[in-house]
Amino acid sequence: MTAVDSTKAEMTAPVPQMRRPWGTWALGALVLFLAVTPFILVIVISFGQKIEGAGWEWDFTLANYQRFFVGALWPDEVTFLHLQRLHYALYYAVIASVLAVATAFPFTYLLTRQSRRAQSCWLVFILASLSLSEVFIVMGWDVLLSNRSGLPMLFEVSGATDWLKRTGWFDVLREWGLANPRNVKFKTSEFATILTMSYLVWPYAVILLYPALSRLDPSLTEAARTMGAGPTKVITSVILPTVKLPLIGSTLLLFVFLLGSYVTVVVFAEPAKQTTAVAVYESVRGATLDAPFGAAQAVVLLVTAALFLVLAQFLTKKSEAR
């Protein structure tokens, strides 16, 4: 047999299939169990039934979902209290995530133009800030926005409150819910809620945007400036189209994260403007102990987040096709 025939025989010989070790399958099954089981339990419990004066029992009823969308007294009476809470959850999450990404984008872009040593120092500082819990951050903002020891007192002592009253801006702030008859106030308000939620996820926005902006070719911006484009034109026509997908992805990730924000909403949002996450906790751990209804609210919140992700992915693909 010649060397050529030997080579052909080796090429045509069947390749033995690699057997996966049992450890890999066991690890995959464990991860799948830990990831999927909680979702299955929540979905199953959402069809349960509350027992008056006791706990709850397994059942298959749509009463919990009916209560969420049209109220417990439907069809005699229709209420949209829980849909309103879902609205505020989406409202806070959308604005806070967009605000966080919009403010983190210029900071991250300027950060990538610094020296390696400066970038490392800033990244270490930002990563260290992620170790702070939501409770600690909210406590700090609670003191900062407090009517007696925070910014409102600073407004009053510095004379800024009197200036706002003379210029007419004080009445505008009162219409926005940011002032009482005597002084400005930030608690409780939508402004304080959104601001704190945005600050909570701002470090995540920087970390998510940093890889894409650090890989941005500086020659693109230099070429645009050489052709006479100003800074605004360079940002809108060169930088933003290049990092459009990371911007959208970061916003969506922060949006989903903020949908479940609890401590910030409890501290800074008005009682009438609470979110679904707060309602879930009140149902499961509150005075009612209505786990099935809390699970139903959690399922609706999960499905809403999934629908927004699917819609965003569809719009992204449609824009890329153009």
Buried (B, 14 or more C-beta within 10 A) or exposed (E): EEEEEEEEEEEEEEEEEEEEEEEEEEEEEEEEEEEEEEEEEBBEBBBBBBEEEEEBEEEEEEBBBBBBBBBBEEEEEEBEEBBBBBBBBBBBBBBBBBBBBEBBBEBBBEBBEEEEEEBEEBBEEBEEEEEEEBEEBBEEBBEBBBBEEBBBBEBBEEEBBEEBBEEEBBEEBBEEBBBEEEBBBBBBBBBBBBBBBBBBBBBBBBBBBBEBBEEBEEEEBEEBBEEEBEEEEBBEEBBEEBBBEBBBBBBBBBBBBBBBBBBBBBBBBBEEBBBBBBBBBBBBEEEEBBBBBBBBBBBBBBEBBEEBBEEBEEEBEEEEEE
